[in-house]
Amino acid sequence: MTADFIIRKATTSDRLDIEILMSTYFLDIGDALIDNFVVADIEGKVIGAACMESGKIREIHSIAVHPNYRGKGIGSSLLDAIISELDEGAFIYARTTSPLFFEKTGFLKLEDSKKKELWKDCAECNSFNNCKQSVLRMEISNNSR
């Protein structure tokens, strides 16, 4: 049985815990701002984190749940927290090697060619034809989740 978790905005003191969690899945948060993260917390312990970046597009920059807590709705709750901040009609994108998770949460898979339109690093990537990442999009509506 999993203890109750809460979803909250990340604080500066969460940064190291988030970096460690993301490294479990070989994810680099780079220079992502801590203000863009939400975390899943059990009694002060960060067990999940997600980040939305807003540049040219809104995208899920990173999302991860500690392996001991996967399959308990924490990832979906993190996404819900991010999506709840968006206005109806907004789009949010994800580039991922785990498209099934996003599809289960309401994202629709797009053609791979969309990556080149959306992300400069994809447009310039020499390995584009061998890329394992899928691109997905969700339009926010009252029924999104």
C-alpha positions in Angstrom: 0.0 0.0 0.0 1.3 3.4 -0.9 1.1 6.2 1.6 -0.9 9.3 0.5 1.0 11.6 -1.7 0.5 15.3 -2.4 1.2 17.2 -5.6 2.8 20.6 -5.0 4.9 23.2 -6.7 8.6 22.4 -6.5 10.9 24.6 -4.3 14.6 25.4 -4.7 15.3 22.8 -2.0 13.8 20.1 -4.2 16.2 20.6 -7.1 18.8 17.9 -6.1 16.0 15.4 -5.4 14.5 16.1 -8.8 17.9 15.8 -10.5 18.5 12.4 -8.8 15.1 11.1 -9.7 15.4 12.2 -13.3 18.8 10.6 -13.6 17.2 7.3 -12.7 15.7 7.4 -16.2 18.7 9.1 -17.8 16.8 12.4 -18.1 18.7 15.6 -17.8 16.8 18.7 -16.6 19.5 21.0 -17.8 18.7 24.6 -17.1 15.0 24.0 -16.6 13.6 26.4 -14.0 12.6 25.0 -10.7 9.4 27.1 -10.9 8.3 25.0 -13.9 8.2 21.8 -11.8 5.6 20.1 -9.8 6.5 17.3 -7.5 4.7 14.3 -5.9 5.7 14.2 -2.2 5.2 11.6 0.5 6.0 13.0 4.0 8.6 15.4 2.5 10.2 12.9 0.1 10.0 13.7 -3.6 8.8 10.5 -5.4 7.8 12.1 -8.7 8.4 15.2 -10.7 7.2 16.9 -13.9 8.2 20.0 -15.7 6.4 22.1 -18.3 8.4 24.4 -20.4 6.8 27.3 -22.4 8.9 28.6 -25.2 7.8 28.5 -28.8 5.4 25.8 -27.6 4.3 24.3 -24.3 5.8 21.0 -23.7 6.3 18.4 -21.0 10.0 18.8 -20.6 10.5 15.9 -18.1 8.3 13.6 -16.1 9.4 10.8 -13.8 8.1 8.7 -10.9 10.4 6.8 -8.5 10.4 3.1 -9.6 9.0 2.0 -6.2 5.9 4.1 -6.8 5.1 3.5 -10.5 1.6 2.3 -11.5 -0.1 4.2 -8.7 -1.5 7.2 -10.6 1.3 9.5 -9.6 2.5 10.3 -13.1 -1.1 11.0 -14.2 -1.6 13.3 -11.1 1.6 15.2 -12.0 0.2 15.7 -15.6 -3.2 16.8 -14.2 -1.4 19.4 -12.1 0.4 20.8 -15.1 -2.6 20.7 -17.4 -4.9 22.4 -14.8 -2.8 25.5 -15.2 -3.5 25.8 -19.0 -6.4 27.6 -20.6 -9.0 25.9 -22.7 -7.9 25.6 -26.3 -4.2 25.5 -25.5 -2.0 22.8 -26.8 0.7 20.9 -24.9 3.3 18.6 -26.5 5.5 15.8 -25.4 8.5 14.1 -27.0 9.0 10.7 -25.4 10.2 7.2 -25.7 7.1 6.2 -23.6 4.2 7.2 -25.8 1.7 4.8 -24.3 1.7 6.6 -21.0 0.9 9.9 -22.7 -1.8 8.2 -24.9 -3.5 6.8 -21.8 -3.6 10.3 -20.4 -5.3 11.8 -23.5 -2.4 12.8 -25.7 -2.7 12.0 -29.4 0.3 10.7 -31.3 1.5 12.9 -34.3 3.5 12.2 -37.3 7.3 12.1 -36.7 7.8 14.9 -39.2 6.1 17.3 -36.7 9.2 17.1 -34.5 11.2 19.0 -37.1 8.5 21.7 -37.2 8.3 22.0 -33.4 11.9 21.6 -32.2 15.0 23.1 -33.6 17.2 20.3 -32.2 15.1 17.7 -34.1 15.3 19.7 -37.3 19.1 19.8 -37.1 19.6 16.2 -35.8 21.7 13.8 -37.8 19.9 10.9 -36.3 16.4 12.0 -37.0 15.6 8.9 -39.1 16.7 6.6 -36.3 15.0 8.6 -33.5 13.1 6.5 -30.9 11.1 9.5 -29.6 7.4 9.9 -30.5 5.7 13.3 -30.5 2.3 13.7 -29.0 -0.1 16.6 -28.4 -3.1 17.3 -26.2 -5.6 20.2 -26.8 -6.9 21.4 -23.4 -10.6 21.3 -23.0 -13.0 20.9 -20.1 -13.0 17.1 -20.9 -9.2 16.7 -21.4 -8.8 14.7 -18.2 
